[in-house]
């Protein structure tokens, strides 16, 4: 800028006294590149200092360019997240469950336990919200096995009756819900059973996924679980992240009752091109939501049960 001012002064002198014509023109011409060079160098220095500060803070623009796919959803204020419809459906379904005091159903689950092949189990389930109460009678495998759990009763332990083998002669067995024997064939303790726990888990996972903009959500309004007409949401994560449990999850909502009747969780494929492995599947079928359940339904002294 100083050189530029000198150039202007020289031109002014030329116009007034017609002197120093050549030096003034040379000064003006030479001064302009000099001032541009100083400005460019100053700008370059500022950019370098900014990059150094960004690197120190872990926010270097070049470094972040590779993470564009996982930009936080909040980067676009006002735009609804692709997960919004799925979360709205899940929260609405949870609200319907909170108005449901009890139900009976056929409970079918498939789980991968410690990298073993999928274990499929079919049970009759009686469920009560308050106090949290569960009665299970196994149909396949271990036909005839019975399990009762009531929150705040039996010292917080499961009451188990085995229909055959040495354990059948022992009588009723008490097990802590998270003990090794109780968890041998289960990914989760009995305290996590029920449609409400299932949908709460899905909501928690999907709310965590709101942080990412690369989530894929597909809606299937004409899905079915058996003969039950459902709407289904499938949520897929393209890349594994520590906070996310699964590659893909699906939840099916009964169109008539708005209840979540099935949940599926898939892991990430181990090789490119492979189908994602199924880790968990929980299905609640033959639902009776108006079944009158009483304390006797969760009591080992119930004469219709085989507890000893």
Secondary structure, DSSP 4 states (H G I P E B T S, - for coil): -HHHHHHHHHHHHHHHH--SHHHHHHHHHHHHHHHHHHHHHHHHHHHHHHHHHHHHHT--HHHHHTTGGG-BGGGSTTPPPTTHHHHHHHHHHHHHHHT--EEEEEEEEEE--TTPPPEEEEEEEEEETTTTEEEEEEEESSTT-EEEEETTSGGGEEEEE-SSSHHHHH--EEEETTSHHHHTT-SS-GGG-SHHHHHHHHHHHHHHHTTBS--EEEEEEEEEETTEEEEEEEEE-SS--TT---SEEEEEEETTT--EEEEEEE---SSTTPPPPEEEEEEEEEEETT----GGGG-TT-TTS---
